[in-house]
């Protein structure tokens, strides 16, 4: 007959040995947490296209993969590029145009992920602009040359058969909010708004002149970028960003 002996010669109470075994198995199966590395991620994007980042942060996915992510809202993508090159941040989410421009200027930046492919933008205009020909000679707000808002505006004009040379592109630095305020104040006549925000402004009376989503237009956008130096010296951090965001995207469905 098997006896459940305790240290010192005593006997275990009935069932105690089973409990000890279960607890030992439970604690032994706990996966040790990753060592946390503080890392800075920046973006100028504030729309719902950043949902995967907020989900990853709120669900603790960055920390799950060893990244103590600190988010910095950069008002302009060129500032994010400069911070990347200076080593002040490890990664940024920017538009493809800025990545190309930075690469052409000699910056050692690389795109490692593209979170959006199908364009979910609307070209919204002032209420008095009702049809494509009304837009000729007017001002379209963009966040800067080569920015996503600039590229999307060009694609919208192409879909409307409007020569871009007939349009004035006015740079409104900062986030989409700044361009929305410019549209509301009448400082510009049109701008591209992402997703649901374009519908919100259409419901407020701002003409939805072109819907890039329903047109099926695609373009790489909201790219996660870093520098070759950071990718080489902090591979675990970059891998953590990728794993966390991929898992967040899977959660969102």
C-alpha positions in Angstrom: 0.0 0.0 0.0 1.4 3.4 -1.0 1.9 5.9 1.9 2.0 9.7 1.3 4.9 10.7 3.6 5.6 14.3 4.5 9.1 15.6 5.6 9.7 14.6 9.2 8.0 11.2 8.9 4.4 12.5 9.0 1.7 11.4 6.6 -0.2 13.6 4.2 -3.9 14.1 4.7 -6.1 12.3 2.2 -6.1 14.1 -1.2 -3.3 16.5 -0.2 -0.8 14.8 -2.4 -3.1 15.2 -5.4 -3.5 18.9 -4.6 0.3 19.3 -4.4 0.8 17.6 -7.7 -1.9 19.7 -9.4 -0.4 23.0 -8.0 3.1 21.9 -9.1 1.9 21.2 -12.6 0.0 24.5 -12.7 3.0 26.6 -11.6 5.3 24.6 -13.7 3.3 25.4 -16.9 3.2 29.1 -16.4 5.1 30.7 -19.3 7.7 33.2 -18.0 7.0 36.8 -19.1 9.3 38.4 -21.7 11.8 40.9 -20.3 10.3 44.3 -21.1 12.2 46.7 -23.4 11.0 50.3 -23.5 10.4 51.4 -27.1 8.9 54.4 -28.7 6.4 54.2 -31.6 5.1 57.2 -33.4 2.5 58.1 -36.0 0.4 61.1 -37.1 -2.6 58.9 -37.9 -5.5 59.2 -35.4 -8.3 57.5 -37.4 -9.8 54.0 -37.0 -7.1 52.6 -39.2 -4.9 52.6 -36.1 -7.4 50.3 -34.3 -4.9 47.4 -34.3 -2.4 49.5 -32.4 -4.9 50.5 -29.7 -6.2 47.0 -29.4 -2.6 45.6 -29.0 -1.9 48.2 -26.3 -5.1 47.7 -24.4 -4.9 43.9 -24.5 -1.3 44.0 -23.3 0.0 42.4 -26.5 3.1 44.5 -26.9 4.1 43.6 -23.3 3.3 40.0 -24.1 6.1 40.1 -26.7 8.5 42.0 -24.5 7.8 45.6 -25.8 7.0 48.3 -23.3 5.5 50.5 -26.1 5.3 54.2 -25.6 3.2 56.0 -28.2 4.1 59.5 -29.5 1.7 61.4 -31.7 3.9 63.1 -34.3 2.1 65.9 -36.2 4.1 65.4 -39.4 5.6 62.2 -40.9 8.9 63.9 -41.8 9.4 64.5 -38.1 8.9 60.8 -37.5 11.5 60.0 -40.2 14.0 62.4 -38.5 13.4 60.8 -35.1 13.9 57.3 -36.6 17.2 58.3 -38.2 18.4 60.0 -35.0 17.5 56.8 -33.0 15.0 58.6 -30.8 12.2 56.2 -31.7 12.4 52.5 -32.9 9.4 52.5 -35.3 6.8 54.6 -36.9 3.6 54.2 -38.8 3.6 56.5 -41.9 2.4 56.7 -45.5 4.2 55.0 -48.3 5.0 58.3 -50.0 7.0 59.4 -47.0 8.9 56.1 -46.9 9.8 56.5 -50.6 10.9 60.1 -50.2 13.0 59.2 -47.2 14.7 56.4 -49.1 15.4 58.5 -52.1 17.0 61.1 -49.9 19.4 58.5 -48.5 17.8 57.7 -45.2 18.3 54.1 -44.1 14.6 53.4 -43.5 12.8 50.2 -44.4 9.1 49.3 -44.5 8.4 46.0 -42.6 4.7 45.8 -42.7 1.7 47.3 -44.5 -1.5 47.3 -42.4 -3.9 48.5 -45.1 -4.2 47.8 -48.8 -7.7 48.7 -49.9 -8.2 52.5 -49.7 -11.0 53.4 -47.4 -11.1 57.2 -48.2 -13.7 59.7 -49.3 -13.1 63.0 -51.1 -15.3 65.4 -49.3 -15.9 68.9 -50.5 -17.6 72.1 -49.4 -21.5 71.9 -49.7 -21.6 74.3 -52.7 -19.4 71.9 -54.8 -21.9 69.4 -56.2 -20.3 67.8 -59.2 -16.7 67.0 -60.4 -16.5 70.1 -62.7 -17.2 72.3 -59.7 -13.9 71.2 -58.2 -11.7 72.6 -61.0 -9.7 75.6 -59.8 -10.4 74.8 -56.2 -8.1 74.0 -53.2 -7.6 70.5 -51.9 -6.0 70.1 -48.4 -3.2 67.6 -48.1 -0.8 67.0 -45.2 2.2 67.4 -47.4 3.7 66.4 -50.8 3.9 62.6 -51.1 1.7 62.0 -48.1 -1.1 59.5 -48.1 -3.6 62.3 -48.3 -1.8 63.7 -51.4 -1.6 60.3 -53.1 -5.2 59.5 -52.4 -6.3 62.9 -53.6 -4.5 62.3 -56.9 -6.2 58.9 -57.3 -9.6 60.5 -56.6 -9.0 63.2 -59.3 -8.0 60.4 -61.7 -11.3 58.6 -60.9 -13.2 61.9 -61.5 -11.3 62.6 -64.8 -9.9 65.9 -63.4 -6.5 67.1 -64.4 -4.5 67.7 -61.2 -2.9 70.7 -62.9 -6.3 72.4 -62.5 -6.2 72.0 -58.8 -4.3 73.8 -56.1 -2.9 71.5 -53.4 -2.7 73.3 -50.1 -0.5 71.8 -47.4 -2.1 71.7 -44.0 0.5 70.1 -41.7 -0.5 67.8 -38.9 -3.2 65.2 -38.5 -6.4 64.7 -40.4 -8.1 66.9 -37.8 -6.3 69.9 -39.1 -7.6 69.3 -42.6 -11.1 68.8 -41.3 -11.0 72.2 -39.5 -9.7 73.8 -42.7 -12.6 72.4 -44.6 -15.1 73.5 -42.1 -13.6 77.1 -41.9 -13.6 77.4 -45.7 -9.8 77.7 -45.9 -9.9 74.8 -48.4 -12.6 73.5 -50.7 -11.9 69.7 -50.3 -9.9 67.1 -48.6 -9.8 63.3 -48.3 -11.1 61.8 -45.1 -10.7 58.2 -44.0 -13.5 55.7 -43.7 -16.3 56.6 -41.3 -15.2 60.2 -41.0 -15.9 60.8 -44.6 -19.5 59.5 -44.1 -19.9 61.7 -41.0 -19.0 64.8 -43.0 -21.3 63.7 -45.8 -24.1 63.5 -43.3 -23.2 67.0 -42.2 -23.7 68.3 -45.7 -20.2 68.1 -47.1 -20.5 66.6 -50.6 -19.0 63.1 -50.9 -17.6 63.6 -54.4 -15.7 60.4 -54.7 -15.6 57.1 -52.7 -12.3 55.3 -53.1 -13.5 52.3 -51.2 -16.5 51.6 -53.4 -14.3 52.2 -56.4 -12.0 49.4 -55.2 -8.8 51.4 -55.4 -5.8 49.9 -53.6 -2.6 51.5 -52.3 -0.1 50.4 -49.6 -0.7 52.7 -46.6 -0.1 53.0 -42.9 3.3 51.2 -43.1 5.3 50.2 -40.1 8.8 51.4 -40.8 12.1 51.3 -38.9 15.8 51.8 -39.8 18.2 49.1 -40.8 20.3 49.9 -37.8 17.4 49.4 -35.4 16.3 46.2 -37.1 19.9 44.9 -36.7 20.4 46.0 -33.1 16.9 45.4 -31.7 15.5 42.5 -33.7 13.4 41.3 -30.7 11.7 44.7 -30.4 10.7 44.8 -34.1 9.6 41.2 -34.0 7.5 42.1 -30.9 5.8 45.0 -32.8 5.0 42.6 -35.7 3.6 39.8 -33.5 1.5 42.1 -31.3 -0.1 43.9 -34.3 -0.7 40.7 -36.2 -2.4 39.2 -33.1 -4.5 42.4 -32.7 -5.6 42.3 -36.3 -6.7 38.6 -35.8 -8.7 39.7 -32.7 -10.4 42.4 -34.6 -11.3 40.0 -37.3 
